[in-house]
Amino acid sequence: MQVSRHYVLIVLVCAAVLAAGCTQQASVQPQAPTTAGTPAKTSATADTATLVPQFDAYAEKTFSQSGVVGMAVAIVRDDKVIYLRTFGVKNVTTNEPVGPDTRFQLASISKSVTGTMIAEMVGNGELSWDDTIVSVNPAFRLSDPYVTQHVTFRDLLSHRSGLPEYGADDLQNDLKYSRQEIMDRLPYLGLGGFRSSYAYSNIGITIAGVTAAMKAGKPYEDLVAERIFIPAGMYNTSARFSDFTASPDRVELYPMHEGTPVAGPPVDDDINSPAGGVSSTINDMVRYARFQANGGSLDGKQVVNASALKESHTPQFIRSYSGTGMMGSGMGWNTFLDGGRSRIEKDGMFSQGTATIITVWPEEKMALVVLTNKFPEGNVVAGSLSNAWNDLYYNGRIGKDWYAVAQQELQAWFDTHFPEPVQKPVNPQPPRDLKYYTGSYTQDYYGTARVVEESGKLQVYPPGHSTTPFALLPYDGDTFSEEISGILVKFSAGTSAHATGVWFTRYEAPGRSGAFTRASA
């Protein structure tokens, strides 16, 4: 999942509302059509014939109450499509309905695609899961020499490499560094426990995908098309952003917004394409789901070696365990064991307006796909539909209000990742003359930031290639707050005529520090 800090500002402004439950439908009521799209197509097997109509009714109800703009849903079982339906519109301005060949951005479902591509290479003997990255790319470096020499495709794809949660995402999203520039900064990114801890890493998946492509001697975007999309007949699927924007039949993206939905820009995730850059249609994702649920076989052709694909579906790291269940991390997938029943899953999210999920029940040869173009409501709908089908299939009924459960889980995620802004002090001290704070401040990981005085305010020009400054307001003495978000910025006082350093709260995260040292006046 990728959350752009640009859109985090929207979340922070709404923090007080969120704390009261703004993920509730009563607080977020976009006025999009709710039943446009295409009618449900079903071809139920004997054991699902009575379940599909119940699921269709639940899907329509859930979509209608959610505020999601457009959605596509499919279920496959025993290599047959037993349900396919599209809902709503791809654009609220044109009111064009979503169709089965309408393209959506998949976000982090792309990670499963990369794991599958590498499984194809493992299956034909080009790679081993346990090949080290440096054996393919001797120039590869991390901050720990031991990890540099020993980290493997298996480690990166299962998020057990020690790379910190969302490490290096800020270099791409906020600071606009290129893929190579990000790779060059990885030696300055602190690591967690190697093979002893789980931390969700977009850059880790990208390293795996790009390194596998290096082994094959071609760009990742070409390789994944050659090995997966074309053999599977997924001709409306691509790992290039330009192919999404050029498509005449694609959705607009709708980020968090009170009232009538307002489209935002699509997400250019080319830098992290192996982790989030794939776009596809529900028709193509049906083909993807079919071979994932059928041992790599599709229409009598083995797209991916069955043994290698199964290994990618197998937990490589156990994240949690109880007496009745287990959650783990496969290679590009989340893995679950509930009461002896296994399933794998990958969801995707862009805060700019994408929420998706694919769930596979390998033992049942069954899979479900949900694609939406709305955040955060799409997350709630996608998760609740997956759980509802799981309930129906195994229990014959929907035994829980999964929509409410998904709302609560999303709210908890917001509370963890986007806490409310700090409150202003009661008796703040005034700042010094603003020239005391101006100058360039630097560090190895982020680069150099400039603080200047413009029109009586401090403006920060971030490191990297971002051209958008952010203004600072006096908060308390040498501490300022970002004008829009309220996030704190603290300058270090020295005995000289200038501050000696600055600490940006926005840049403080696992493996990297928000502390910068003065480089020049």
N, C-alpha and C positions, 0 to 999 in steps of 0.2 A: 504494500500500500504506500502511495506517495501523497504527502500533504504539502502543497506549496506554502511557504511562509507568507507569500503575498496574500493568499486567501485565509491564512491563519488570522490576519488582521481583522477580517470580517467576523471570524469566530470570536475573537477577543472582544470586539465591540459588542457582540451579542452575548457576552459571557453571563451577564446577570439574567438574561432571558433563559439561556441554556440551563442555568442552575435551577430554574423553576420548571424546566421540562419542555424546552422548545422543540424537542423532537416529537412531541405529541402532535397528532394530526390537527388538533384544535388550534395550535399556535402556528402551524405552517400549512397554509391552504392555497397552493398554486391553483390557478383557474384553467388548467389544461383539460382538453377533452379526455374522457376516461374510457371510452369504449371503442374509439377508432382503432384501426389496425386490420387484421385479417381474422376470419373465424378460425376456431380450433380445428385442427386436423388430427384425427385419432385413428390408430390401428391397434387397439389394445389386444394383448395376449389374454388367455383365459383367466390368468390370475390377477390381471389388472383391469379387466373390462368394467367392473363396477366401481373401481377406484378413480379412473380418469375423469368421469363427470364430476365427482366430488372435488377433485383437485382443480378442475376448470372453474367451478363455482368459487372455490376459495381464492384462486388466483385473481379472478375478476373482482371479487370483493376487496381483496388486499390492495390491488392496484387502484381501485376507485377511491379508497379512503386515504391513500398514501400521499398524493400530490406528485407522484412520479410522472414525468412528461411522456416518455416512450419506453416500451419494454418488449422484449422478445423472449419466449420461454419454450424449451423443448425437453422431452424425456425420451430416452431410447431404452429398449429392453430386448434382449436376445437378438441384437443386431437389427431391430426394427424401430422405426419412429412410432411411438405410441401416443405422442402428444406434441403438437407444435402450434403455437399461437402467438400473434403479435398484438400489442396493445398500444393505444395512444398515438402520438404524433412524433415525428422527428424534429419538427420545428413549429413552435407555437405561432409564429408570424404567418407562415404559409399554410399551416394546418395539414400538411402532407402526412398521411398515415405511415407508420412504421410497417415495413413489409419484410418478408423472409430473406430478402437480399439487401436490406438496409445495413450499412456498415456501422459498427460501434467500436470505440476504443476499448480494448480488453483490460488495460492496466496490468495488474500483477498476475492475471492468468497467464501472461507472457512467460512467467517463471516456469510454469509447467511445460510450456512449449520448448524452452531451452533445455530443461531436463530431458524431455523426449527426444530432442535433436541429438543430445549427447548419448542417450540410450541407443539411438540408431547407429552412432559411430562405435560405441562399445560392442554392439551386436555384430558388426561386421569386422571387428578386430582392429580398427584404426586407433582406438583409445582404450584405456582401462579407467574405471572409476577412480582407481588409486594411483593413477599417474600424477606426479607433482606438476604444479604450474611451471616451476622453473625448468623442468625437463623439456617443456615446449617453448617457453619464453625465458631465456636465461637473464634477461634484463629486469624481470619482475622483482619488486622489492616491497616488503612491509617493514614496520618498525622493529619487529623482533626477528633477528637473523635465523633463529631456529624455525620459527613459523614460516618464514620465507622459503626455507629449503624443504619443508615437509608438507605444506598445505597442498591438498589434492582437490580434484574435481568433486569428489564425494563430500569433502569438508565444506566447500563453498556452496554447493547446491543444497545442502541441508542446514545451512546457517550455524555451523558449529566451528567456524574458522577462527573465532576470536575477534573478527571485525565487529565494531560496536553497532548497536541498533541505529539504523538509518545513517551510518557513517558515510560521509562524503556526499550525501544528498544535498546538503547546503551548498557545496561547491558547484553543483549543477543548477539547482533551482534558484538560489538567491544570487549567486556570483557569476554565473554564466561561463564557467570554465569549460574548455573542451574536454573530450574523453581522455586524450593524452595528457593534458595538464592535470586532470584529476589523478590519473595513474602516477604521475610524477610526484604528487603530494602525499601519496599513501604512506611513504616512510615516516611521515610526521603525524600519522593518525594512530593514537594509542589503541592497544588491543586488550580484549578481555581474555578469559580462559580458553586456551586452544583445546578443542574437543571435550571440554568440560562444562561449557555453557552454551546456551542458545541465544542468539541475537539476530533479529531480522535485518538482513543486509541486501539492499538493492545492488550496491557496487560489487558485492561478492558474486551474485548471479551474473552480472555483466562481465566480471573477470573470467568466470568459467566459460561463458558463451563466446567471448572474443578470443580466448586462448584456444578453444576447440576449433574456431574458424581459422586461427593462425596455423594450426596443425594441418588443416585441409587446404590452406593456401588461398583463401578467398574471404571476402567480407562476411561477417555474421549474417547480414540481411540477405545475401545471396545464398549462403549455405543453408539457412533454415528453410528457404523456399525450395531449394533443390532436394533436400532430404525429407522434408515433412509436408509442406503445403502442396507441392505439385504431385508427389506420389499419392497423397490422400485426396486429390481432386478438390482442394481448397483454393479455388482460383480467385476468390474475392478476399483473400487474406494476405496480409503483408506485414513486415516488420519495419517498414519505412513510413515516416510521418507524411511525406509528400503523397504517398498513395492514398492515405486516408483523406487528406484535404482535397485531392483531385477527384475523389469519387463523386459522381453526380447523385448517388443515393446513399447519403450518410446522415447521421444525427447531428444536431447541435448539442452542445454540452450546457447543462444548467446547474450552476453552483448554488450554494446556500443563499437563499434570498427570501425575505418576507413578502407574502402576497403573490402577485402574478410572476411567473418565472421569467427571468432575464438571462438570455444566452451569454455565455462567456467564451473566450477563445479556446479552441481545442489545445490539447497538451502535446507539445513537441518533446517527446521523450527519446529522440534518436540516440542521445548519448548513452542512456541506460536502456536501449532497445531490448536487450536480452531479458531485462527485468520488468519492463513495462511498456514496450513500444509497439506491440502487435495490435492490429485492428482486424475485425472479421465480421461475418454475418451469422445469423442463427442457422441458416442452411449449411454454411461451412462448418460451424461449430458442432452441428449434428454429426458430420462426418468425423470430426476430431473425437467427439465423445464416443462414437461407435467403435473406433479402433482402440481407444483407451479402455473401454469396457470389454473388449473382445480379444485380449491377448495380442494386440498390435495388428490384427488382421482386419482388412476392409475389402469387401467385394471380391473375396477370394485371393487377395494379394496381401503379403506380409509387409506392411509399411515399416514396422519396427520389430526387431527380434523379440519374441515373447519373454524370454528369460531376462533380457536386459531391461525391458519395459517393466516387468514385475519388480525388479530390483529398485527401479526409480520410485515405485509405489510403496516400497518397504521402509519402515521407520529406521533412520540412521541415528536419531537422537531422541530419547524419551523426555518429553517436556513435562508431563504430569502423569500420575498413575493413581488409581484408586482400586478398591476391591472389585469394581464392576466395569471399569473402563480405563482407557489409556489414550493420551494425545501425544503424538510424536511428529517428527519432521522427516519427510522423505526427501527426494531430490527434485525440488521444484513443487512439492506438494505438502500439505498438512495431512497427517494420517490419524485415524481414529479407530479405536476398538471399543464398542459398546455392547456389553453383554455377550461377547463372543462374535459379534457381527462387525466386520471391517468395512471401512469406507475411506476414501481419500477425497481431498477437497482443495480447491484454490479459489480464493476470492480476490477481487481487484477493486481498487478505489483510486480515483483522482478527485481531490476536493474541488477541482474546476467543473466537475459534473459527470462522473462516471462511477458506476457501481455494478459489479459483475460477480458471478460465481459459477463454478463447475464442480459438481459432486459426482463421484464415481463409486459404485458398489461393485467391485471386481467379481466377487463370488456370485453375484446375481446377474452379471453381465448387463448392468443397468447404469445409466447416468442421467443427470439433469443439468441443464444450462439455463442461466438467467442473465440477460444483458439489459442494462438500463442506462439512461442518459441524465440522471439526476442525483445530486449529492445534497444532504446525506440520506434522503428518503429512500433512494435506491438500495442502500446498504441494508436497511430494515426489510424491504420487500424481498430482496434476493435471499437473505438468510432465512426469512420466515417461510418462503416457498420450498427451500431445500429441506428444512425440518418438517414441514407439513407433509411432503411426499414421503419422507422417511417414516413418519408416523402412520400414514395411510397404508403404505406397503407392508409394514411389519405388524401393524395392530388393527388395520381395517378402519381406523377412524383417526381424526386429528384430536389428540388428547390434551393439548395445551394451547393457550393463546400465544403462538409463536411470534406473532406480530408485536405483541407487548414485550415479550422476552427480548426480541431483537432491538427494540427501542431502548430497553434498559441497558443492554450490553453496549450499544452505541454511545449512550449517555456516559457510561462508565469510562469508555475509551476517550471521549472528549474531556472528561474531568481529569483523567490521568495526563493526557498530552497537552491540553490547553487550559491550565489553571487560570483563575480569575486574576486580572491585573492587581498589583499591590496598591494599597490605599495610600493616599498622600499623608505626610506627617502633619500633626496639628500645628506645630510652630516651626516651619522650615527656615533654615538659614539661607540668606541670599548667596548667589554664586559670586565668584571673583569676576574681574574684568574678563570678558569672553575671549580676549586674545591670549589669556593664560592657557586656554585649552586647545587653541588651534595648532595645527601641524599634522605631520604624517606619523602614523603608528603602525607597527608591523609585527608579524610573527610568521614562522615558517609554513604552517599549515594553511592559513587563510590568505596570507599575503599582506598587502599594505592598504590601510584605510586612511582617508584624508578627512580632517575636521576643519571646516572653514567657517568664517562668520559672514553671513549674508543677510542683509536687511534686519540687523539687530537680533538674529537667531543663529545658533550653531546648526550647521548642516553637515551630515556625515555622508561622504562619498565612499561606498563600500569597497572592499578589495575586489580583485577580479575584473570582469568586464561589464558589470552592471553599471548602467548610466543613470540610475534613479537614486537620488540622495534621499535621506530621511532627516527630518528636523528634530531638534532636541529642545525640550522645555525645562526651565529650572525646576528642580524637585526638592533638593535639600543640600545646600553647600556645594560640594564638588560632584554631587550626584544629579543627573538629569534623567528625564524620561522621554522616550520616543513619542512624538506628538500624536500619532494616530493610535498606536497600540498601548501606550503606557509602560512598555518594557523599559527597565532601568539601564542606564549607562553611567558607570562610576569612573571618575578620573582619579589618578593617583597624585597626591600632592607632593611636591618636592621643595627643595630650598632654592631652586633656580627660578628663573622668570617664567617657566612653563611647567605644566604637568609632565610627570615622567612616564606615565602610561595611562591606559584606559582599559576598562573591563566592560565588554558588551554582553549583557545577559542573553541576547538573542543567539549568540555564537557559543554559549556554554552548553555542552552536551557530552554524552559518554565518549571518551577517547579524544576529545578536543576541548581546548580551553578558550574562554572568551577574553583572555588577557592579552593585550598588545603593548609593546614597548615603543616609546617615542623614537622615531627615526630621524626626524628633522623638524625644525620650526615651521 
